[in-house]
Amino acid sequence: MRTGEPQINVETKREHADGSVTWDLVTKMLLRDPAGNIMGTFGVTHDITQRKQADEALAKERNLLRTVIDNLPDRIYAKDTECRFILNNPAHLQALGAKNTG
């Protein structure tokens, strides 16, 4: 309220006594009187625990896949629709004579 700016879409992690964790998406807005003076705040909270768990699982799978790709001796690459390399593993880079993907 001090800044006069709303606090919108803040993700909040809650750790419970039983060890479980939940996540909320909190949207807070300023409540103003007809003259525009700040009277207080109001907010809406959405439970986003399932989304956060899905994001975490996806990140783990992505990391596992990248680890496998980077450590296979086979050449692995992917290209976009304009035939530009968008993924290379070290074996493919070595075959191309490149030192890195940058």
N, C-alpha and C positions, 0 to 999 in steps of 0.2 A: 504494500500500500504506500510505502514511503516514496517510491519512484513514480507512482501513477501509472505504471505499466502492468498489464495483466500477465499472469504466470500461466502459460498455456501448455498443455500436453507434457507434463512432467511425469516420468516413470519413477515409481517409488517401490523399493524392495522392502518387504516386511518379513522379518524372521520371527517365527512363533516359538513359544516355550517348548512345544513338542519337537522342535527341530525342523519343522516344515517351513518352506519359503513360498510366499505368494507375491505377485506383482500387481500393482495398480497403475492405471494411466489416469492421472489427475489433471483436470482442467479447472483452473481458477480464474475468475473474472472479477473485475471491480463492480461494485454496486453503487450507482450514482443517483443523486436526487435530480429533480427536473432542472435545476440550475447547473448541473454538471459536477457538483461537489461529491467527493468520495464519501459514502456512508458506511461502507464495509465491503465484504467480499462474499461471493457464492461460488460453489463449485460442483463438479460432477466427477464421480469416480467410477471407472470401469475396471473390472478384474481382467487382466491380460496374462494371467499365469500360464494358460495353455499356449498362447502365442509365444511367450518367452521360452517355454519348455521346447516347443517345436523349433524355434530359432537356434537354441542350444544344440539340439539333436542334429539339425542340419549342419551347423558349424563343425560338429565332431565328425560327421560323415564326409564333409568337404575336406577336412584336414586329413582324414584317413585316405581318401581317394588321392589327394595330392601327394601324400607320402608314398603311396604305391606307385603312382606315375613317375615320381622323381627317382625312385630306386630300382625300377625295372631296367634290365639291360636292353630291352627292346626300344626302338625309336617310336615315340608317341608324340603326336602333334594334332592340333585342330586349326582349322582355318575358318574365317568368316565368309560371308557370301561374296566378298570381293577378293577372295583367295589370299588374304593377309593372315599370317600366323597369329593366332590368339593364345596358343598354348604350345609349349615345347618342353620336353623333358631333357635332362642332361645328355642322354644318349643321342637324341636327335640333334641337339645343338652341336655335339662333338662331330657328328657325321657331316653337318653343314660347315664345320670349321669355325663356328661362332663361339664366343667366350661367354656371352650372357644374352638374356632376352631384351635388354635395354637397348 
